Amino acid sequence: MSGPRAGWVGLVTGAASGIGRAAARRFVAEGGKVVGGDIDDKGLAELEDELGQDAFVGARCDVTVEEDVAALVELATSRFGRLDVVVANAGNGTLGEIVDLDAAEWRRVVELSLTGAFLTIKHGGRALRAAGNGGSIVTVASLNAVQAGRGVGAYCAAKAGAVALTEVAALELGRYGIRVNAVAPGLVQTGMTNALWQVPAIVEEYVENAPLGRFAQPEEIANVIYFLASEESSFVSGSLYSVDGGARTRRYPDMIAAFERAGG
Ligand SMILES: NC(=O)c1ccc[n+]([C@@H]2O[C@H](COP(=O)([O-])OP(=O)(O)OC[C@H]3O[C@@H](n4cnc5c(N)ncnc54)[C@H](O)[C@@H]3O)[C@@H](O)[C@H]2O)c1
């Protein structure tokens, strides 16, 4: 696959774990250099040890804090001299029906999964525009951006918002040769979904609802993120790539009922 330009540099938020970590690894394997932001210093340090500081530098960055995101973008140019690819990956959800959901919890999810994407696109997009070499921005949305689920109102709304934002960014940044796309993973085995494996019925229901009959590993999402970062997708912008084993064609598991049956 033909990658981005020679000597390219990528930025990944939420790089310490799961999909972000897999994307950082894939970028480095493809010859890129990566700046990774996260609130998990230990996870970043492990990845720095694994990939080497010539290829990967981690920095504490809370994507809900604008100065942190601006500083992470700045680090890409100060450390590696350029920026070509930006991945707005950090995100998380919560479980609770709308009528029971605390407004503070709603705000936490929207801040992280939507405002975090906004700040990453804003500052990453500014840097790409200023450099004048085009580039690629990828947001990590979710199956829940397009499929409703009981108890995932805040997450669905935040991720659907992130997809809408991706489309607007594609519209606004296209004139600078900057492509902006989103991926929508189904169930992936990562830190975020660890708790689901404590209730096997939930994972089973996901698997039943995915025509491919399984869940994914983070590398399978990173493959599509890399495709969108690379020149192989040179005419793709404003798109949403489902990476869900076909799960959007069926229905979302009832996680609340499964937790209740499990006595949780
Ligand atoms: N795992 C899944 O099944 C799944 C499915 C669909 C979408 N997603 C999305 O994929 C993305 C990555 O999640 P993952 O599954 O790899 O989870 P993960 O928990 O393995 O990794 C998420 C990373 O984000 C970091 N993070 C959390 N809050 C942050 C903040 N405020 N600022 C910066 N970093 C922060 C965490 O420390 C962690 O390292 C998220 O946006 C998530 O919503 C995951």
The ligand as a Gaussian input file, in Angstrom:
#p B3LYP/6-31G(d) Opt

LIG

0 1
 N      -13.584000      -0.964000      21.758000
 C      -14.707000      -0.875000      21.063000
 O      -15.500000      -1.824000      20.983000
 C      -15.045000       0.407000      20.324000
 C      -16.109000       0.381000      19.450000
 C      -16.445000       1.544000      18.760000
 C      -15.706000       2.693000      18.944000
 N      -14.668000       2.685000      19.821000
 C      -13.928000       3.941000      19.979000
 O      -12.557000       3.712000      19.755000
 C      -11.811000       4.723000      20.417000
 C      -10.658000       4.070000      21.173000
 O      -11.191000       3.244000      22.191000
 P      -10.549000       1.839000      22.588000
 O      -11.590000       0.822000      22.384000
 O       -9.238000       1.677000      21.929000
 O      -10.435000       2.042000      24.160000
 P       -9.180000       1.999000      25.149000
 O       -9.772000       2.237000      26.498000
 O       -8.378000       0.768000      24.937000
 O       -8.304000       3.254000      24.708000
 C       -8.772000       4.570000      24.880000
 C       -7.590000       5.453000      25.278000
 O       -8.079000       6.785000      25.402000
 C       -7.479000       7.366000      26.543000
 N       -8.263000       8.484000      27.049000
 C       -9.365000       8.450000      27.835000
 N       -9.747000       9.698000      28.133000
 C       -8.886000      10.525000      27.507000
 C       -8.757000      11.937000      27.430000
 N       -9.610000      12.755000      28.083000
 N       -7.753000      12.442000      26.688000
 C       -6.874000      11.632000      26.066000
 N       -6.931000      10.303000      26.109000
 C       -7.927000       9.759000      26.822000
 C       -7.391000       6.210000      27.538000
 O       -6.444000       6.474000      28.571000
 C       -7.003000       5.065000      26.632000
 O       -5.595000       4.935000      26.525000
 C      -12.793000       5.475000      21.308000
 O      -13.162000       6.688000      20.687000
 C      -13.981000       4.545000      21.372000
 O      -15.191000       5.231000      21.616000
 C      -14.302000       1.573000      20.510000

